[in-house]
Amino acid sequence: MKITYLCLRPPLDPTQAATGNQVRDAGLCNELRRRGHDVVQLAPISAQPGDAGKGPAKFSHTLALHLAANKPDAIVVGYWTLLGDLPETNT
């Protein structure tokens, strides 16, 4: 199953301190992958250096492009505020 997991922060980076949400997200995604699912994590805050503060404004657009291109079987939302970034559907 193709799963898109929406989370508040980018995946864990061993060179940086982690938040509790990142630890939870990593555990959930690792278990889903262990069970054979294809999981992509998306976060409004980019993991790229120098992108701090740029991510949230464009996240809705990035998410819409990802969903259209990848057509996941499921979307898992790790934090309720991210629901507002999901594109509207006519179904």
C-alpha positions as CSV (number, residue, x, y, z in Angstrom):
1,M,0.0,0.0,0.0
2,K,1.2,3.5,-0.8
3,I,0.9,5.7,2.2
4,T,1.6,9.5,2.5
5,Y,2.2,10.4,6.1
6,L,1.8,14.1,7.0
7,C,3.9,15.2,9.9
8,L,4.9,18.5,11.6
9,R,8.6,18.1,11.2
10,P,10.9,16.4,8.7
11,P,12.1,12.8,9.3
12,L,14.7,12.3,12.1
13,D,18.2,13.6,11.3
14,P,20.9,11.9,13.4
15,T,22.9,15.2,13.4
16,Q,20.1,17.2,15.1
17,A,18.0,17.1,18.2
18,A,14.7,15.4,17.7
19,T,11.2,16.4,18.9
20,G,8.8,13.9,20.5
21,N,6.7,14.1,17.3
22,Q,9.7,13.1,15.2
23,V,10.4,10.1,17.3
24,R,6.7,9.0,17.1
25,D,6.6,9.6,13.4
26,A,9.8,7.6,12.8
27,G,8.4,4.7,14.9
28,L,5.1,4.6,13.0
29,C,6.7,4.9,9.6
30,N,9.3,2.3,10.3
31,E,6.7,-0.2,11.4
32,L,4.5,0.5,8.4
33,R,7.6,-0.1,6.1
34,R,8.5,-3.2,8.1
35,R,5.0,-4.5,7.2
36,G,5.6,-3.9,3.5
37,H,4.0,-0.5,2.9
38,D,5.6,2.2,0.8
39,V,5.6,5.3,3.1
40,V,6.5,8.9,2.1
41,Q,6.7,11.5,4.9
42,L,5.8,15.1,4.1
43,A,6.2,18.0,6.5
44,P,5.6,21.7,6.1
45,I,9.0,22.5,7.4
46,S,11.7,21.5,4.9
47,A,14.7,19.4,6.0
48,Q,16.9,21.5,3.6
49,P,19.3,24.0,5.2
50,G,18.3,27.5,4.7
51,D,14.6,26.7,4.1
52,A,13.5,27.5,7.6
53,G,10.3,29.5,7.5
54,K,9.7,29.0,3.8
55,G,7.9,25.6,4.0
56,P,4.5,26.2,5.6
57,A,3.4,28.8,3.0
58,K,3.9,26.4,0.1
59,F,3.0,23.2,1.8
60,S,-0.5,23.0,0.5
61,H,0.8,23.4,-3.1
62,T,3.6,20.8,-2.5
63,L,1.1,18.4,-1.0
64,A,-1.4,18.8,-3.8
65,L,1.4,18.1,-6.4
66,H,2.6,15.1,-4.4
67,L,-0.9,13.6,-4.1
68,A,-1.7,14.1,-7.8
69,A,1.6,12.6,-8.9
70,N,1.7,9.7,-6.5
71,K,-1.9,8.8,-5.8
72,P,-1.4,7.2,-2.4
73,D,-3.8,4.6,-1.2
74,A,-4.0,6.2,2.2
75,I,-3.1,9.5,3.8
76,V,-2.2,9.4,7.5
77,V,-2.2,12.7,9.3
78,G,0.1,12.9,12.2
79,Y,-1.3,16.2,13.6
80,W,-4.8,17.6,13.2
81,T,-3.7,21.1,12.0
82,L,-2.3,19.5,8.8
83,L,-5.8,18.7,7.7
84,G,-6.2,22.2,6.5
85,D,-3.4,21.6,3.9
86,L,-5.3,18.8,2.2
87,P,-6.7,19.8,-1.2
88,E,-10.5,19.8,-1.5
89,T,-12.1,17.0,-3.4
90,N,-15.4,16.8,-5.3
91,T,-16.2,13.3,-4.1
